[in-house]
Amino acid sequence: MKSVLNACKVIAVTLFLSTLASYAGAVEPARTTKQVQTFPGDSVYQLAITLENQQANKFKLANQAGHIVIVSMFYNSCEYVCPMLIDTIRMLEKKLDEQEKSHLSILLVTLDPARDDVATLQSIAKARELDKLHWMLARTNEKSVRQLAAVLNIQYRQMESGEFNHTSALILLDKNGRILARSGTLGTVDDEFLQKIKSSLKTLDTDSKH
């Protein structure tokens, strides 16, 4: 009889431990796998730099993924070329219908982060009446400025006066950050560049419907 009782205790303990293990497994939090977005090898979004926009929000270049983007570089104290660069983008905007404009983003990064702080970027956006939903004026550190300029093939050099000699180019990125086209035309609409914008936006709209 005693051996039978001991056997029953062993069985009871085994069942209890089995039940406890099952319960623990049931309440263990599910493990989640963090999804990391990957980009093509020739994507500008491979550059992992942090920027700050005119609203003091920090962001990565990759945050623009999924949009068609016009990107360029400028600086506030530039008296002629940089204001004309903004004017040229606005001319291109006027050639787009409302639906096209809603899917286009513009990113302008300053070459002069030492002087172009957030307040300066805000004042530019306000003075030029730039729509904050589509226009982003941004700054980053000097090292990241050099990296971005290299990726975009924008050459610049700061002179003793503090001003900059720099390439003036509008660069069109697809939804994955690949360079689709570039234009050095300022002060008027580059028709070829405009058509590339339109076709890219049309492709984006088509993809979104599938």
Contacts in CASP RR format, 6 or more apart in sequence:
PFRMAT RR
TARGET T0000
AUTHOR 0000-0000-0000
METHOD contacts of the structure
MODEL  1
MKSVLNACKVIAVTLFLSTLASYAGAVEPARTTKQVQTFPGDSVYQLAIT
LENQQANKFKLANQAGHIVIVSMFYNSCEYVCPMLIDTIRMLEKKLDEQE
KSHLSILLVTLDPARDDVATLQSIAKARELDKLHWMLARTNEKSVRQLAA
VLNIQYRQMESGEFNHTSALILLDKNGRILARSGTLGTVDDEFLQKIKSS
LKTLDTDSKH
37 62 0 8 1.000
37 65 0 8 1.000
39 45 0 8 1.000
39 46 0 8 1.000
39 62 0 8 1.000
39 65 0 8 1.000
39 176 0 8 1.000
39 177 0 8 1.000
40 176 0 8 1.000
40 177 0 8 1.000
40 178 0 8 1.000
42 178 0 8 1.000
42 179 0 8 1.000
43 176 0 8 1.000
43 177 0 8 1.000
43 178 0 8 1.000
44 61 0 8 1.000
44 71 0 8 1.000
44 151 0 8 1.000
44 152 0 8 1.000
44 173 0 8 1.000
44 177 0 8 1.000
44 178 0 8 1.000
44 179 0 8 1.000
45 60 0 8 1.000
45 61 0 8 1.000
45 62 0 8 1.000
45 64 0 8 1.000
45 65 0 8 1.000
45 176 0 8 1.000
45 177 0 8 1.000
47 61 0 8 1.000
47 147 0 8 1.000
47 148 0 8 1.000
47 151 0 8 1.000
48 60 0 8 1.000
48 61 0 8 1.000
48 62 0 8 1.000
49 60 0 8 1.000
49 61 0 8 1.000
49 140 0 8 1.000
49 144 0 8 1.000
49 147 0 8 1.000
49 148 0 8 1.000
50 58 0 8 1.000
50 59 0 8 1.000
50 60 0 8 1.000
50 140 0 8 1.000
50 144 0 8 1.000
51 58 0 8 1.000
51 59 0 8 1.000
51 60 0 8 1.000
51 61 0 8 1.000
51 109 0 8 1.000
51 138 0 8 1.000
51 139 0 8 1.000
51 140 0 8 1.000
51 144 0 8 1.000
52 58 0 8 1.000
52 59 0 8 1.000
52 118 0 8 1.000
52 138 0 8 1.000
52 139 0 8 1.000
52 140 0 8 1.000
53 59 0 8 1.000
53 121 0 8 1.000
53 136 0 8 1.000
53 137 0 8 1.000
53 138 0 8 1.000
54 118 0 8 1.000
54 121 0 8 1.000
54 122 0 8 1.000
54 124 0 8 1.000
54 125 0 8 1.000
54 132 0 8 1.000
54 136 0 8 1.000
54 137 0 8 1.000
54 138 0 8 1.000
55 118 0 8 1.000
55 122 0 8 1.000
55 132 0 8 1.000
56 118 0 8 1.000
59 138 0 8 1.000
61 148 0 8 1.000
64 105 0 8 1.000
64 107 0 8 1.000
64 173 0 8 1.000
64 177 0 8 1.000
65 175 0 8 1.000
65 176 0 8 1.000
65 177 0 8 1.000
66 175 0 8 1.000
66 176 0 8 1.000
66 204 0 8 1.000
67 103 0 8 1.000
67 104 0 8 1.000
67 105 0 8 1.000
67 175 0 8 1.000
67 204 0 8 1.000
68 103 0 8 1.000
68 104 0 8 1.000
68 105 0 8 1.000
68 172 0 8 1.000
68 173 0 8 1.000
68 174 0 8 1.000
68 175 0 8 1.000
68 197 0 8 1.000
68 200 0 8 1.000
68 201 0 8 1.000
68 204 0 8 1.000
69 104 0 8 1.000
69 105 0 8 1.000
69 106 0 8 1.000
69 107 0 8 1.000
69 172 0 8 1.000
69 173 0 8 1.000
69 177 0 8 1.000
70 89 0 8 1.000
70 92 0 8 1.000
70 104 0 8 1.000
70 105 0 8 1.000
70 106 0 8 1.000
70 107 0 8 1.000
70 170 0 8 1.000
70 171 0 8 1.000
70 172 0 8 1.000
70 173 0 8 1.000
70 197 0 8 1.000
71 106 0 8 1.000
71 107 0 8 1.000
71 108 0 8 1.000
71 109 0 8 1.000
71 152 0 8 1.000
71 170 0 8 1.000
71 171 0 8 1.000
71 173 0 8 1.000
72 85 0 8 1.000
72 89 0 8 1.000
72 107 0 8 1.000
72 108 0 8 1.000
72 109 0 8 1.000
72 152 0 8 1.000
72 154 0 8 1.000
72 168 0 8 1.000
72 169 0 8 1.000
72 170 0 8 1.000
72 171 0 8 1.000
73 108 0 8 1.000
73 109 0 8 1.000
73 110 0 8 1.000
73 111 0 8 1.000
73 145 0 8 1.000
73 148 0 8 1.000
73 149 0 8 1.000
73 152 0 8 1.000
73 154 0 8 1.000
73 156 0 8 1.000
73 166 0 8 1.000
74 82 0 8 1.000
74 85 0 8 1.000
74 86 0 8 1.000
74 108 0 8 1.000
74 109 0 8 1.000
74 110 0 8 1.000
74 111 0 8 1.000
75 82 0 8 1.000
75 110 0 8 1.000
75 111 0 8 1.000
75 112 0 8 1.000
75 115 0 8 1.000
75 116 0 8 1.000
75 164 0 8 1.000
75 166 0 8 1.000
76 82 0 8 1.000
76 110 0 8 1.000
76 112 0 8 1.000
76 115 0 8 1.000
76 116 0 8 1.000
76 120 0 8 1.000
76 121 0 8 1.000
76 124 0 8 1.000
77 112 0 8 1.000
77 115 0 8 1.000
77 163 0 8 1.000
78 163 0 8 1.000
78 164 0 8 1.000
81 166 0 8 1.000
81 168 0 8 1.000
81 186 0 8 1.000
82 168 0 8 1.000
84 186 0 8 1.000
84 187 0 8 1.000
85 108 0 8 1.000
85 168 0 8 1.000
85 170 0 8 1.000
85 186 0 8 1.000
86 108 0 8 1.000
86 128 0 8 1.000
86 130 0 8 1.000
87 186 0 8 1.000
87 187 0 8 1.000
88 170 0 8 1.000
88 185 0 8 1.000
88 186 0 8 1.000
88 187 0 8 1.000
88 188 0 8 1.000
88 189 0 8 1.000
89 106 0 8 1.000
89 170 0 8 1.000
91 187 0 8 1.000
91 188 0 8 1.000
91 189 0 8 1.000
92 170 0 8 1.000
92 189 0 8 1.000
92 193 0 8 1.000
92 194 0 8 1.000
92 197 0 8 1.000
93 101 0 8 1.000
93 104 0 8 1.000
95 189 0 8 1.000
95 194 0 8 1.000
96 104 0 8 1.000
96 197 0 8 1.000
96 198 0 8 1.000
96 201 0 8 1.000
99 205 0 8 1.000
100 197 0 8 1.000
100 198 0 8 1.000
100 201 0 8 1.000
101 134 0 8 1.000
102 134 0 8 1.000
103 201 0 8 1.000
103 204 0 8 1.000
103 205 0 8 1.000
104 134 0 8 1.000
104 197 0 8 1.000
104 201 0 8 1.000
105 134 0 8 1.000
105 136 0 8 1.000
106 134 0 8 1.000
106 135 0 8 1.000
106 136 0 8 1.000
107 136 0 8 1.000
107 138 0 8 1.000
108 135 0 8 1.000
108 136 0 8 1.000
108 137 0 8 1.000
108 138 0 8 1.000
109 138 0 8 1.000
109 139 0 8 1.000
109 140 0 8 1.000
109 145 0 8 1.000
109 148 0 8 1.000
110 116 0 8 1.000
110 121 0 8 1.000
110 137 0 8 1.000
110 138 0 8 1.000
110 139 0 8 1.000
110 145 0 8 1.000
111 145 0 8 1.000
111 149 0 8 1.000
111 156 0 8 1.000
111 158 0 8 1.000
111 164 0 8 1.000
111 166 0 8 1.000
112 158 0 8 1.000
112 164 0 8 1.000
113 139 0 8 1.000
113 140 0 8 1.000
113 141 0 8 1.000
113 142 0 8 1.000
113 145 0 8 1.000
114 142 0 8 1.000
116 139 0 8 1.000
117 139 0 8 1.000
118 139 0 8 1.000
121 137 0 8 1.000
121 138 0 8 1.000
121 139 0 8 1.000
124 130 0 8 1.000
124 137 0 8 1.000
125 132 0 8 1.000
125 135 0 8 1.000
125 137 0 8 1.000
130 137 0 8 1.000
140 148 0 8 1.000
148 154 0 8 1.000
149 155 0 8 1.000
149 156 0 8 1.000
152 169 0 8 1.000
152 171 0 8 1.000
152 179 0 8 1.000
153 167 0 8 1.000
153 169 0 8 1.000
153 182 0 8 1.000
154 166 0 8 1.000
154 167 0 8 1.000
154 169 0 8 1.000
155 166 0 8 1.000
155 167 0 8 1.000
156 164 0 8 1.000
156 165 0 8 1.000
156 166 0 8 1.000
156 167 0 8 1.000
157 164 0 8 1.000
157 165 0 8 1.000
157 166 0 8 1.000
158 164 0 8 1.000
159 165 0 8 1.000
168 184 0 8 1.000
168 186 0 8 1.000
169 182 0 8 1.000
169 183 0 8 1.000
169 184 0 8 1.000
170 182 0 8 1.000
170 183 0 8 1.000
170 184 0 8 1.000
170 185 0 8 1.000
170 190 0 8 1.000
170 193 0 8 1.000
171 179 0 8 1.000
171 181 0 8 1.000
171 182 0 8 1.000
172 179 0 8 1.000
172 180 0 8 1.000
172 181 0 8 1.000
172 182 0 8 1.000
172 193 0 8 1.000
172 196 0 8 1.000
172 197 0 8 1.000
172 200 0 8 1.000
173 179 0 8 1.000
173 180 0 8 1.000
174 180 0 8 1.000
174 200 0 8 1.000
175 204 0 8 1.000
175 207 0 8 1.000
180 196 0 8 1.000
180 200 0 8 1.000
181 192 0 8 1.000
181 193 0 8 1.000
181 196 0 8 1.000
181 197 0 8 1.000
182 193 0 8 1.000
183 190 0 8 1.000
183 192 0 8 1.000
183 193 0 8 1.000
184 190 0 8 1.000
185 193 0 8 1.000
END
